[in-house]
Amino acid sequence: MIEVHDLVKHYRVTKREGGFAKSLRAFFKRQYDTVKAVDGIGFSIAPGEIVGFLGPNGAGKTTTLKMLAGLLHPDAGTLSVAGFRPQDRRRDFLGTIAMVLGQKQQLIWDLPPADTFLLNKAIYGVSDADYRERIGELTEMLGLGTLVTRQARKLSLGERMKCELAAALIHGPKVLFLDEPTIGLDVNMQQVLRDFIADYNKRTGATILLTSHYMADVTALCKRVIVIDRGKLIFDGDFAAIMERMALDKAVKLNFSAPVPQARLEGYGKVTRADGLEAELHVPRGSVAATAQRMLAELPVADIAIEDTPIETVIGRFMTGGMTANTGPA
């Protein structure tokens, strides 16, 4: 459904230095830097896949999505989405895709979402029968209810996001680009949108490329992830492989029946917190069981909990160069 080969997008940006004299000099003789937003990445996504697209801020994720949607033209490389060249912006192509940006909105601020839905119906040439069917389905799946008849500016962020998704799906796209769809939402609303995305994928077989800084989104929705950094692809494969290769330790959390000094804990693992009656250590995965047994035998342990390393920590290690070899797509 999506094919990307040697994709490149560079920007030429003006160098500006502080101070009046330097600013005046730059006015007459400009200097430029080249920002390599996307620098030769390639991947393939099959129909019906939900793929996480990860990377730090400035990695090139949104630039890539905009090229896949035809909003930006690549400097080099080839793109194919549902058999179309995105930069041609053909009507058939535009009716095949949808793009939802968590920090942008298409709802008309002073009008109810229902009016935006009707506008999109007209733009995409959706028949009355298809429109009624899709609105009914989306209203049920997202729990829109009376939200669609209230002014967009009077909706909460979560309510607007649900309506944004509905507006983007009026024409029944086969490919959905989601850029931070849950940003700024509370935990409950994030879960509502995750459930909706998963359900929509199952019902329609739509191909979904998702960017998010919330690892819970990726964990819940994506078996496969593509990771880029500084415009280059550094991983493409099973999300579990990152966890397996980068989650090298586990967190052991302890409550004691009597105070235990930090110095006494240092022989068991890396102590990250110790305040007498409570402590947290990081212990290599392979020795967790044996270390826990030693602690129970040698320390006044009242309670013990063993937890996997948080996903955010694992991804942070990954981004800082702990894993550099690319793998093939899952």
Buried (B, 14 or more C-beta within 10 A) or exposed (E): BBEBBEBBBBEEEEEEEEEEEEEEEBEEEEEEEEBBBBBBBEBBBEEBBBBBBBBBEEBBBBBBBBBBBBBBEBBEBEBBBBEBEBBEEEEEBBBBBBBBBBEEBBBBEEBBBBBBBBBBBEEBEBEEEBBEEBBEBBBEBBEBEEBBEBBBEEBEEBBBBBBBBBBBBBBBBBBBBBBBBBBEBEEEBBBBBBBBBBEBBEEBEBBBBBBBBBBBBBEBBBBBBBBBBBBBBBBBBBBEBBBEBBBBBBBBBBEBEEEBEEEBBEEBBEBEEBEEBBBBBBBEEEBBEEBBEEBEEEBBBEEBEEEEBEBEBBBEBBBEEEBEEEEEBB
